[in-house]
Amino acid sequence: MSRFFNGNEVELLAPAGTFEIFEKIIHSGADAVYFGGKILNMRMHRKDYNFSNDEIKEAIKIAHSLNKKVYITVNNLLSQQDLNVAEEYLRFLEEVQPDALIVQDMGILELVNRFNLNLQLHSSVMMNVHNLETINTLNKLGVSRVVLTRDMDLNTIKALHNQTNMEFEYFAHGDMCVAHGSQCLYSGMLFGKSSNRGLCMKPCRWNFTIKKDGHVYPTEYPMAVKDMYMYEHLPEMIHAGILSFKIEGRMRDSDYLVQLINYYSDAIDRYIEDPISYDRKKDAQAIYENRKRDLSTCSAFGTPGLSNINRRYEGTGKFYSHGRVFSNPVEEIALSEERIQEIKELLTDGNKLSPHKAKLSVKVNSYSQAKVALEEGADIIYLSGDVFEPNHPFNKSEIVQLTKNKKEAKIYLGLPRMMSADDFSRYSQLLNENDLGIDGLLVTNLGAIEKFKHLGLDLIGDYSLNIYNHTAASFYKNHGLSSATLSVETPIIDAKETLAMSQLPIEVIVHGSPVVMYMDHDLYENTKVLEPIRNEDNKHFDNNVLVLVDDKGYEHPVYRDSLTRNHMLLYKELCYLPFLKELNHIGVNNFRIEGCHYSIDDLRRVLNIYRQSINNLDKCDTLFNSLSPNHGGFTLGAFQFN
């Protein structure tokens, strides 16, 4: 089944959660179907969903007999246990020959190349592909299609399409996330169920009120976004150069999906047949009446703002299609003496590596913070590429002044987590001047590695790369990184194995508050359009910081950067101080503090404690007892889980 508009293929891509659903979907108006096997995919909540190997083989046979395509989702981050079964599964998939695999983890690319497998690869939306440099790099690596980030607008897509031969896939309908693809880490750190591993517990859909400047605002589910709805804008998608129109819904039932697919299929056919008198709204009312959540074009025509927040029952936290809430607010798990001892035992159980002298690194938010880091003896200082208000991005004179006074320290310029064409242009101009004195870059995306590795600077991978296993680390080592940061979602056993097996030096964030949700959605807008219902100060954060208050009263701080992107942090501080020595003995030589949110005094105090600890790792326990939290307490984050 093929459709073309002006010689360009148009594909309607439909989801199937089970083989029974597939048998109905494949006879609908879809050109292709995507689904996952029983392992390594992003829909792992229900054991009765996904396809056995025999069902995969049969589904491909049926689809191909109908001249339709099948794409298999191998699209989660791989644990060390997953790596043990990945080769056998990939060889099975090569044998049955789906039309492509949809992948997220760079370890899959590494394995496909290592075993010389004949498999077509599409990059998942969870690769967060958002710039031409990443697209071109993936093209060189043999990826034939990218599922573009959900936060990209059609004008940007059209501009990118005119510069590449890569196939583009884009969501046309279904469930959306408030955070950028693969940049929501909270479920993994809070529940041990990673959103990047198909187990998201959706804390974004809790009922939060907002506090800022001493006022409480009556928000309701302020991050529960509407479903994507592009039925009335299919012509704009076609003209933007999108090949594949993707319907989300692998957890939806067949009756709902078949009807929806046929509405979209009919619309595409009608536009191809007669684009001049095309009726955009033919079945729009029927789609609206059968919606699960309210509908939006999301980011297709620009950042949608508060109009993108869902008020309809499903997805507001009240209940979901399978009859239960994904999760309720819980406290971030406190650091306990019992768990500390368990972690120490886990880390010391096995072969020890020859420990090297540990280094202290810190990410800072301002020139003043950077000066404190130098004064307190930090070995490595990362100048953040996403600076929180009220500070401004680091300017050239500040960078030069810092590098002139760095002495034995190393200073790395951080890049923004999301980089547009304009960002690449600005940073290229700044870096090609070659007089900044920096030692390297803290890189946040694959395209930036390819773009800037010719400069001869050290390239350090930030935690936004989601390096969760040693195979992914090998991929990045082969493509230019000199070291990288371990994913903050990594549980302790996976972390131990990754650190022990990686040929790429791995840095671990041991203190502070990494960003657990990164979004274009600006929660601060609520304070401009809503009237406060009462006055109340923040408990642990300055009043000028917006906090999301859940039903149990826990405050989740949200910082805004100079581009109004929002960064939600942990409300407790991550703290691995008690077992730095054990981490060092399994090969961790760089210990990092995420310090962008700290006051000058708090940053100085934390750095002083960690500097003393790293100078004498036998003192970690004693120094931990002298360290008091700045906010709601200490947590182990994902290290709480095995």
C-alpha positions as CSV (number, residue, x, y, z in Angstrom):
1,M,0.0,0.0,0.0
2,S,1.6,3.3,-1.1
3,R,0.4,6.9,-1.4
4,F,2.1,9.7,-3.0
5,F,1.7,13.5,-3.2
6,N,3.7,15.2,-6.0
7,G,5.9,12.0,-6.1
8,N,6.6,12.1,-2.4
9,E,5.5,9.1,-0.3
10,V,2.9,9.7,2.5
11,E,2.6,6.9,5.1
12,L,0.0,6.5,7.8
13,L,1.7,4.7,10.7
14,A,-0.6,3.0,13.3
15,P,0.1,1.4,16.6
16,A,-0.7,-2.1,17.9
17,G,-0.4,-3.2,21.5
18,T,-1.2,-6.9,21.0
19,F,-1.4,-9.4,18.1
20,E,-5.2,-9.4,18.4
21,I,-5.3,-5.7,17.9
22,F,-2.8,-6.0,15.0
23,E,-5.1,-8.4,13.2
24,K,-7.7,-5.6,13.1
25,I,-5.4,-2.7,12.5
26,I,-3.6,-4.3,9.6
27,H,-6.9,-4.3,7.6
28,S,-7.6,-0.6,8.4
29,G,-6.4,2.3,6.3
30,A,-2.9,2.2,7.8
31,D,0.1,1.8,5.5
32,A,2.4,0.5,8.3
33,V,2.1,-0.7,11.8
34,Y,4.5,-0.5,14.7
35,F,4.6,-2.6,17.8
36,G,7.0,-4.1,20.4
37,G,8.2,-7.5,21.4
38,K,8.2,-8.8,24.9
39,I,11.5,-7.1,25.7
40,L,13.4,-3.9,25.0
41,N,10.5,-1.6,24.2
42,M,8.8,1.5,25.6
43,R,5.4,0.0,26.6
44,M,6.3,-2.5,29.4
45,H,3.6,-1.8,32.0
46,R,1.2,-4.6,31.0
47,K,2.5,-8.2,30.7
48,D,-0.5,-9.1,28.5
49,Y,0.6,-6.5,25.9
50,N,3.4,-6.7,23.3
51,F,4.2,-9.5,20.9
52,S,5.9,-12.9,21.3
53,N,8.6,-13.8,18.8
54,D,6.2,-16.1,17.0
55,E,3.6,-13.3,16.8
56,I,6.2,-10.9,15.5
57,K,7.1,-13.4,12.7
58,E,3.4,-14.0,11.8
59,A,2.6,-10.2,11.9
60,I,5.4,-9.4,9.5
61,K,4.2,-12.2,7.2
62,I,0.6,-10.9,7.2
63,A,1.6,-7.3,6.7
64,H,3.9,-8.0,3.8
65,S,1.2,-10.1,2.1
66,L,-0.9,-7.0,2.1
67,N,2.0,-4.8,0.9
68,K,2.1,-3.0,4.2
69,K,5.1,-2.4,6.5
70,V,6.0,-3.4,10.0
71,Y,8.3,-1.4,12.4
72,I,9.5,-3.0,15.6
73,T,10.1,-0.9,18.7
74,V,13.4,-1.7,20.3
75,N,13.3,1.8,21.8
76,N,14.1,1.8,25.5
77,L,17.4,2.4,27.3
78,L,19.2,-0.9,27.8
79,S,20.1,-2.2,31.2
80,Q,23.1,-4.4,31.6
81,Q,20.6,-7.4,31.8
82,D,19.0,-6.2,28.5
83,L,22.4,-6.3,26.9
84,N,22.7,-9.9,27.7
85,V,19.6,-10.7,25.6
86,A,19.9,-8.0,23.0
87,E,22.2,-9.9,20.6
88,E,19.9,-13.0,20.4
89,Y,16.9,-10.7,19.9
90,L,18.5,-8.6,17.2
91,R,19.6,-11.7,15.4
92,F,16.0,-13.0,15.5
93,L,14.8,-9.7,14.1
94,E,17.3,-9.8,11.3
95,E,16.0,-13.3,10.5
96,V,12.3,-12.2,10.2
97,Q,13.2,-8.9,8.5
98,P,10.8,-6.2,9.7
99,D,10.9,-3.1,7.6
100,A,12.8,-1.2,10.3
101,L,13.6,-1.1,14.0
102,I,12.7,2.0,16.0
103,V,15.6,2.6,18.5
104,Q,16.6,5.0,21.3
105,D,19.8,3.6,22.9
106,M,23.0,4.2,21.0
107,G,24.0,0.8,22.3
108,I,21.7,-0.7,19.7
109,L,23.5,1.1,16.9
110,E,26.8,-0.2,18.4
111,L,25.5,-3.8,18.5
112,V,24.0,-3.7,14.9
113,N,27.4,-2.4,13.6
114,R,29.4,-4.9,15.8
115,F,27.5,-7.9,14.6
116,N,27.1,-6.6,11.0
117,L,23.4,-7.1,11.1
118,N,21.2,-6.3,8.1
119,L,18.6,-4.2,9.8
120,Q,17.0,-0.9,8.8
121,L,17.1,1.6,11.7
122,H,14.8,4.5,12.6
123,S,15.6,6.8,15.5
124,S,12.9,7.0,18.1
125,V,11.4,10.2,19.3
126,M,13.3,9.3,22.5
127,M,16.5,10.2,20.8
128,N,15.3,13.8,21.0
129,V,16.4,14.6,17.4
130,H,16.1,18.4,17.1
131,N,18.8,19.8,14.8
132,L,20.4,19.2,11.4
133,E,23.7,18.2,12.9
134,T,22.2,15.2,14.7
135,I,20.2,14.3,11.7
136,N,23.3,14.3,9.4
137,T,25.2,12.3,12.0
138,L,22.5,9.7,12.3
139,N,22.4,9.5,8.5
140,K,26.1,8.7,8.4
141,L,25.5,6.0,11.0
142,G,23.0,4.3,8.7
143,V,19.7,5.5,10.3
144,S,17.2,6.0,7.4
145,R,14.5,7.8,9.3
146,V,14.1,10.1,12.4
147,V,11.1,10.4,14.5
148,L,11.3,14.1,15.2
149,T,11.0,15.6,18.7
150,R,7.4,16.4,19.6
151,D,8.5,20.0,20.4
152,M,9.4,20.8,16.8
153,D,7.2,23.1,14.8
154,L,6.3,22.5,11.1
155,N,8.3,25.5,9.8
156,T,11.5,24.1,11.4
157,I,10.7,20.7,10.0
158,K,10.3,22.1,6.5
159,A,13.6,24.0,6.8
160,L,15.4,20.8,7.9
161,H,13.7,18.7,5.2
162,N,15.1,21.1,2.5
163,Q,18.6,20.3,3.8
164,T,18.6,16.5,4.1
165,N,17.5,13.4,2.4
166,M,16.5,11.8,5.7
167,E,13.0,10.5,6.1
168,F,10.9,12.3,8.7
169,E,8.3,10.8,10.9
170,Y,6.1,13.1,13.2
171,F,3.2,12.5,15.5
172,A,-0.2,13.2,14.1
173,H,-2.4,12.1,16.9
174,G,-2.2,10.8,20.5
175,D,-0.6,11.0,23.9
176,M,2.1,13.7,24.3
177,C,4.6,14.4,27.1
178,V,5.1,17.8,28.7
179,A,8.9,17.3,28.8
180,H,11.3,17.0,25.8
181,G,11.9,13.5,24.5
182,S,14.1,11.4,26.8
183,Q,14.6,14.4,29.1
184,C,12.1,13.4,31.8
185,L,14.0,11.5,34.5
186,Y,11.8,11.9,37.5
187,S,9.9,8.6,37.3
188,G,13.2,6.6,37.3
189,M,14.6,8.5,40.2
190,L,11.4,8.5,42.3
191,F,10.0,5.0,41.6
192,G,12.9,3.2,39.9
193,K,10.6,3.0,36.8
194,S,12.3,5.0,34.1
195,S,10.3,6.8,31.4
196,N,13.1,6.0,29.1
197,R,12.6,2.3,29.7
198,G,8.9,2.0,29.1
199,L,7.8,2.2,32.7
200,C,6.9,5.9,33.3
201,M,4.7,6.5,36.3
202,K,3.7,9.9,35.0
203,P,4.3,12.3,37.9
204,C,3.7,15.1,35.4
205,R,0.0,14.3,35.6
206,W,-0.3,14.8,39.4
207,N,-2.5,17.5,40.7
208,F,-0.2,20.4,41.6
209,T,-0.9,23.9,42.9
210,I,1.8,26.6,42.2
211,K,3.5,28.9,44.6
212,K,5.7,31.9,43.7
213,D,6.5,35.2,45.3
214,G,4.6,34.2,48.4
215,H,1.4,33.6,46.5
216,V,-0.5,30.3,46.0
217,Y,-2.2,29.9,42.6
218,P,-5.1,27.5,41.9
219,T,-3.7,25.4,39.1
220,E,-5.1,22.0,38.4
221,Y,-2.9,19.4,36.7
222,P,-0.6,22.1,35.3
223,M,1.6,19.7,33.4
224,A,-1.1,17.3,32.0
225,V,-0.9,18.1,28.3
226,K,-3.6,17.5,25.7
227,D,-3.4,14.8,23.1
228,M,-1.9,15.7,19.7
229,Y,-4.5,16.4,17.0
230,M,-3.3,17.1,13.4
231,Y,-6.4,15.8,11.5
232,E,-7.3,19.3,10.3
233,H,-3.6,20.1,9.4
234,L,-2.5,17.1,7.3
235,P,-1.8,19.3,4.3
236,E,0.7,21.4,6.4
237,M,2.4,18.2,7.5
238,I,2.7,16.9,3.9
239,H,4.1,20.3,2.7
240,A,6.6,20.4,5.6
241,G,8.2,17.2,4.1
242,I,6.9,14.7,6.7
243,L,6.7,11.2,5.2
244,S,5.3,9.2,8.0
245,F,2.2,10.4,10.0
246,K,2.4,8.6,13.3
247,I,-0.6,7.8,15.5
248,E,0.3,7.1,19.2
249,G,-1.7,4.5,21.0
250,R,-0.1,1.1,21.7
251,M,-2.2,0.9,24.9
252,R,-5.5,1.7,23.1
253,D,-8.2,-0.7,22.1
254,S,-8.8,-1.8,18.5
255,D,-12.2,-0.3,18.1
256,Y,-11.0,3.2,19.0
257,L,-7.9,2.8,16.9
258,V,-9.5,1.4,13.7
259,Q,-12.0,4.3,13.6
260,L,-9.3,6.9,14.2
261,I,-7.0,5.4,11.6
262,N,-9.7,5.3,9.0
263,Y,-10.6,8.9,9.6
264,Y,-7.0,9.9,9.0
265,S,-6.5,7.6,6.1
266,D,-9.6,9.0,4.4
267,A,-8.4,12.5,4.9
268,I,-5.0,11.8,3.4
269,D,-6.6,10.1,0.4
270,R,-9.0,13.0,-0.1
271,Y,-6.2,15.6,-0.1
272,I,-4.2,13.6,-2.6
273,E,-7.2,13.2,-4.8
274,D,-8.3,16.8,-4.8
275,P,-6.1,19.2,-2.8
276,I,-7.9,22.3,-4.1
277,S,-11.4,21.6,-2.7
278,Y,-10.2,19.5,0.3
279,D,-12.5,19.5,3.3
280,R,-10.4,19.7,6.5
281,K,-13.3,19.2,8.9
282,K,-15.2,16.2,7.4
283,D,-14.8,13.9,10.4
284,A,-13.4,16.4,12.9
285,Q,-16.5,16.4,15.0
286,A,-16.6,12.6,15.3
287,I,-12.9,12.6,16.4
288,Y,-13.6,15.3,18.9
289,E,-16.6,13.4,20.4
290,N,-14.6,10.2,20.7
291,R,-11.5,11.8,22.2
292,K,-9.8,10.4,25.4
293,R,-8.4,13.8,26.4
294,D,-8.8,17.2,25.0
295,L,-7.0,17.9,21.7
296,S,-4.3,20.3,20.6
297,T,-1.8,20.9,17.8
298,C,0.8,20.9,20.5
299,S,4.0,22.4,19.1
300,A,3.3,22.0,15.4
301,F,2.6,25.8,15.0
302,G,4.8,27.1,17.9
303,T,5.0,26.7,21.7
304,P,1.4,26.4,22.7
305,G,1.5,27.7,26.2
306,L,-1.2,27.1,28.8
307,S,-3.7,26.3,26.1
308,N,-2.1,22.9,25.8
309,I,-3.1,21.8,29.3
310,N,-5.7,19.1,29.5
311,R,-8.9,19.6,31.6
312,R,-10.7,16.5,30.5
313,Y,-10.9,13.5,32.8
314,E,-8.4,11.0,31.3
315,G,-4.8,12.0,31.9
316,T,-5.5,14.5,34.6
317,G,-4.5,12.0,37.2
318,K,-8.0,10.8,38.0
319,F,-8.0,7.7,35.9
320,Y,-6.7,6.2,32.7
321,S,-8.0,4.0,29.9
322,H,-7.2,0.8,31.9
323,G,-9.0,2.1,35.0
324,R,-6.3,3.2,37.4
325,V,-4.1,6.1,38.1
326,F,-0.4,5.5,37.2
327,S,0.9,7.0,40.5
328,N,0.1,9.2,43.4
329,P,2.5,11.7,44.9
330,V,5.1,10.2,47.2
331,E,8.1,11.5,49.1
332,E,11.5,11.3,47.4
333,I,13.1,8.4,49.2
334,A,15.3,9.6,52.1
335,L,18.9,8.6,52.5
336,S,19.1,5.9,55.2
337,E,22.0,4.4,57.1
338,E,20.7,0.9,56.2
339,R,20.7,1.6,52.4
340,I,24.1,3.3,52.6
341,Q,25.5,0.1,54.1
342,E,23.8,-2.0,51.4
343,I,25.3,0.2,48.7
344,K,28.7,-0.1,50.2
345,E,28.5,-3.8,50.3
346,L,27.2,-4.0,46.7
347,L,30.1,-1.8,45.5
348,T,32.8,-3.7,47.3
349,D,31.4,-7.1,46.3
350,G,33.7,-8.1,43.4
351,N,36.9,-7.0,41.8
352,K,38.3,-3.6,42.7
353,L,40.0,-1.5,40.1
354,S,43.2,0.4,40.9
355,P,41.8,3.6,42.2
356,H,43.1,6.8,40.7
357,K,43.1,10.1,42.5
358,A,39.5,11.4,42.4
359,K,38.6,14.8,41.0
360,L,35.8,17.2,42.1
361,S,33.7,18.8,39.3
362,V,30.8,21.2,39.6
363,K,28.3,22.7,37.3
364,V,27.7,26.4,38.0
365,N,25.0,28.9,37.0
366,S,26.9,32.2,37.2
367,Y,30.3,33.9,37.2
368,S,30.0,34.3,41.0
369,Q,29.5,30.6,41.5
370,A,32.4,29.8,39.2
371,K,34.7,32.0,41.2
372,V,33.6,30.2,44.4
373,A,34.3,26.9,42.7
374,L,37.8,28.1,41.9
375,E,38.4,29.3,45.4
376,E,37.2,26.0,46.9
377,G,39.5,24.0,44.8
378,A,37.2,22.4,42.3
379,D,39.2,20.4,39.7
380,I,36.7,20.8,36.9
381,I,34.1,23.6,36.4
382,Y,31.3,23.3,33.9
383,L,29.7,26.6,32.9
384,S,26.1,25.8,32.4
385,G,24.6,26.2,28.9
386,D,21.1,26.5,30.4
387,V,21.5,29.3,32.9
388,F,18.7,29.8,35.4
389,E,17.1,33.3,35.9
390,P,17.9,35.9,37.1
391,N,21.4,35.1,35.9
392,H,22.4,35.6,32.3
393,P,24.3,33.2,30.0
394,F,28.0,33.3,30.4
395,N,29.5,36.0,28.2
396,K,32.9,35.9,26.6
397,S,34.6,38.3,29.0
398,E,33.4,36.2,32.0
399,I,34.7,33.0,30.3
400,V,38.1,34.6,29.5
401,Q,38.4,36.1,33.0
402,L,37.7,32.7,34.6
403,T,40.1,30.8,32.4
404,K,42.9,33.3,33.0
405,N,42.6,32.6,36.8
406,K,41.9,28.9,36.7
407,K,45.4,27.8,37.7
408,E,45.3,23.9,37.8
409,A,41.6,23.7,37.3
410,K,39.9,22.9,34.0
411,I,37.0,24.9,32.7
412,Y,34.4,23.5,30.3
413,L,31.8,25.5,28.5
414,G,28.4,23.8,28.7
415,L,26.1,23.7,25.7
416,P,22.3,24.1,25.9
417,R,20.4,20.9,26.1
418,M,18.3,21.7,23.1
419,M,20.3,23.3,20.2
420,S,18.7,25.0,17.2
421,A,20.4,26.0,14.0
422,D,20.8,29.5,15.6
423,D,22.5,28.0,18.6
424,F,25.0,26.1,16.5
425,S,25.7,29.3,14.6
426,R,26.3,31.3,17.7
427,Y,28.5,28.8,19.4
428,S,30.5,28.2,16.2
429,Q,31.3,31.9,16.1
430,L,32.3,32.0,19.8
431,L,34.4,28.9,19.7
432,N,36.1,29.5,16.4
433,E,37.6,32.7,17.9
434,N,39.8,30.2,19.8
435,D,40.8,32.6,22.5
436,L,38.5,31.6,25.3
437,G,41.1,29.5,27.2
438,I,38.6,26.7,27.9
439,D,39.7,23.1,28.1
440,G,36.7,21.6,26.5
441,L,32.9,21.4,26.1
442,L,30.2,19.8,28.1
443,V,28.1,18.4,25.2
444,T,24.4,17.6,25.3
445,N,23.5,16.0,22.0
446,L,25.0,13.8,19.3
447,G,25.0,16.6,16.7
448,A,27.2,18.8,18.9
449,I,29.8,16.1,19.2
450,E,30.0,15.9,15.4
451,K,30.0,19.6,15.0
452,F,32.7,20.6,17.4
453,K,35.1,17.7,17.6
454,H,37.3,19.2,15.0
455,L,38.3,22.0,17.5
456,G,40.6,19.6,19.4
457,L,38.9,20.3,22.7
458,D,38.0,17.7,25.3
459,L,34.3,16.7,24.8
460,I,32.5,15.6,28.0
461,G,29.1,14.0,27.6
462,D,26.4,15.5,29.9
463,Y,23.7,13.4,31.6
464,S,21.2,14.4,28.9
465,L,22.8,11.8,26.7
466,N,21.3,9.1,28.9
467,I,24.3,6.8,29.0
468,Y,22.8,3.8,30.9
469,N,25.2,1.0,29.8
470,H,28.8,0.3,28.8
471,T,27.8,-0.4,25.2
472,A,26.3,3.1,24.7
473,A,29.5,4.5,26.4
474,S,31.6,2.6,23.8
475,F,29.5,4.2,21.0
476,Y,30.2,7.7,22.4
477,K,33.9,6.9,22.9
478,N,34.2,5.9,19.3
479,H,32.5,9.1,18.2
480,G,34.7,11.6,20.1
481,L,33.9,11.8,23.8
482,S,36.8,11.8,26.2
483,S,34.5,11.1,29.1
484,A,30.8,11.1,29.9
485,T,28.3,11.4,32.7
486,L,26.3,8.4,33.9
487,S,22.5,8.7,33.5
488,V,21.0,9.8,36.8
489,E,18.3,7.2,36.3
490,T,20.7,4.3,36.6
491,P,20.0,1.9,39.5
492,I,23.0,0.9,41.6
493,I,23.6,-2.6,40.1
494,D,23.5,-1.3,36.5
495,A,25.7,1.6,37.5
496,K,28.2,-0.7,39.1
497,E,28.4,-2.9,36.0
498,T,28.5,0.1,33.6
499,L,31.3,1.8,35.6
500,A,33.3,-1.4,35.8
501,M,33.0,-2.4,32.1
502,S,33.1,1.0,30.3
503,Q,36.2,1.9,28.4
504,L,35.1,5.5,28.4
505,P,35.8,7.3,31.7
506,I,32.4,7.9,33.5
507,E,31.7,10.8,35.8
508,V,29.0,10.3,38.5
509,I,26.8,13.1,39.8
510,V,27.1,12.6,43.6
511,H,25.5,15.7,45.0
512,G,23.0,18.5,44.2
513,S,19.9,18.5,42.1
514,P,20.0,17.5,38.5
515,V,17.1,18.5,36.2
516,V,14.4,15.8,36.3
517,M,12.0,17.5,33.8
518,Y,13.1,19.7,31.0
519,M,10.4,21.4,29.0
520,D,9.5,24.3,26.7
521,H,6.2,24.5,28.6
522,D,6.4,27.7,30.8
523,L,4.7,27.1,34.1
524,Y,5.5,30.7,35.1
525,E,2.7,31.8,32.8
526,N,0.2,30.6,35.4
527,T,1.3,33.4,37.7
528,K,0.4,36.0,35.1
529,V,-3.1,34.8,34.2
530,L,-4.4,33.4,37.6
531,E,-5.3,35.3,40.7
532,P,-3.7,33.9,43.9
533,I,-6.0,32.3,46.4
534,R,-3.8,32.9,49.5
535,N,-0.4,34.0,50.6
536,E,2.2,31.4,51.7
537,D,6.0,31.3,51.6
538,N,8.0,28.5,50.0
539,K,9.3,26.1,52.7
540,H,12.7,25.3,51.3
541,F,13.3,27.6,48.3
542,D,13.4,31.3,47.7
543,N,10.0,32.8,47.0
544,N,11.2,33.9,43.6
545,V,11.5,30.3,42.6
546,L,8.3,28.7,41.3
547,V,7.4,25.5,43.2
548,L,4.8,22.8,42.2
549,V,3.1,21.7,45.4
550,D,1.7,18.1,45.2
551,D,-1.2,16.8,47.2
552,K,1.1,15.8,50.0
553,G,2.6,19.2,50.3
554,Y,6.0,18.4,48.8
555,E,7.5,21.4,46.8
556,H,9.0,20.6,43.5
557,P,11.2,23.6,42.3
558,V,11.0,24.8,38.7
559,Y,13.7,27.2,37.4
560,R,13.4,29.1,34.2
561,D,16.3,29.8,31.9
562,S,17.0,32.8,29.6
563,L,14.9,31.2,26.8
564,T,11.9,30.6,29.2
565,R,12.5,26.9,29.2
566,N,11.6,25.3,32.5
567,H,13.8,23.0,34.5
568,M,12.2,21.0,37.4
569,L,14.6,19.8,40.0
570,L,14.5,17.3,42.8
571,Y,13.2,18.8,46.0
572,K,15.6,16.8,48.1
573,E,19.4,16.9,47.4
574,L,21.1,13.9,45.8
575,C,23.9,12.8,48.1
576,Y,26.4,10.0,47.6
577,L,29.0,11.3,50.0
578,P,29.0,8.3,52.3
579,F,30.2,5.9,49.6
580,L,32.6,8.0,47.5
581,K,35.5,5.7,48.5
582,E,33.7,2.6,47.3
583,L,32.8,4.4,44.0
584,N,36.4,5.3,43.5
585,H,37.4,1.7,44.1
586,I,35.2,0.6,41.2
587,G,36.8,3.1,38.8
588,V,34.9,6.4,39.4
589,N,37.5,9.2,39.3
590,N,35.2,12.2,38.7
591,F,32.7,13.2,41.3
592,R,30.3,15.9,40.2
593,I,28.1,18.4,42.0
594,E,25.0,19.9,40.3
595,G,25.2,23.3,41.9
596,C,23.3,25.6,39.6
597,H,20.5,26.2,42.1
598,Y,22.6,26.9,45.2
599,S,23.2,30.2,46.8
600,I,26.8,31.3,47.0
601,D,27.1,30.4,50.6
602,D,25.5,26.9,50.2
603,L,27.7,26.2,47.2
604,R,30.8,27.1,49.1
605,R,29.8,24.9,52.0
606,V,29.0,21.9,49.8
607,L,32.2,22.2,47.8
608,N,34.3,22.6,51.0
609,I,32.9,19.3,52.4
610,Y,33.4,17.4,49.2
611,R,36.9,18.8,48.7
612,Q,37.9,17.5,52.1
613,S,36.3,14.2,51.4
614,I,38.0,13.7,48.1
615,N,41.3,14.7,49.6
616,N,40.9,11.9,52.1
617,L,38.2,9.4,51.2
618,D,38.5,7.7,54.6
619,K,36.8,10.8,56.1
620,C,33.6,10.6,54.1
621,D,31.4,9.2,56.9
622,T,32.6,11.7,59.4
623,L,32.2,14.6,57.0
624,F,28.7,13.4,56.0
625,N,27.7,13.6,59.6
626,S,28.6,17.3,59.5
627,L,26.7,18.0,56.3
628,S,23.1,19.3,56.6
629,P,20.7,19.5,53.7
630,N,19.9,22.8,52.1
631,H,16.4,21.8,51.1
632,G,14.0,19.0,51.9
633,G,16.6,16.4,53.0
634,F,18.9,14.0,51.2
635,T,18.0,11.3,48.7
636,L,19.8,8.6,46.8
637,G,17.6,9.0,43.7
638,A,18.0,6.0,41.4
639,F,20.7,4.5,43.7
640,Q,17.9,3.6,46.0
641,F,16.9,0.8,43.6
642,N,18.8,-2.3,42.5
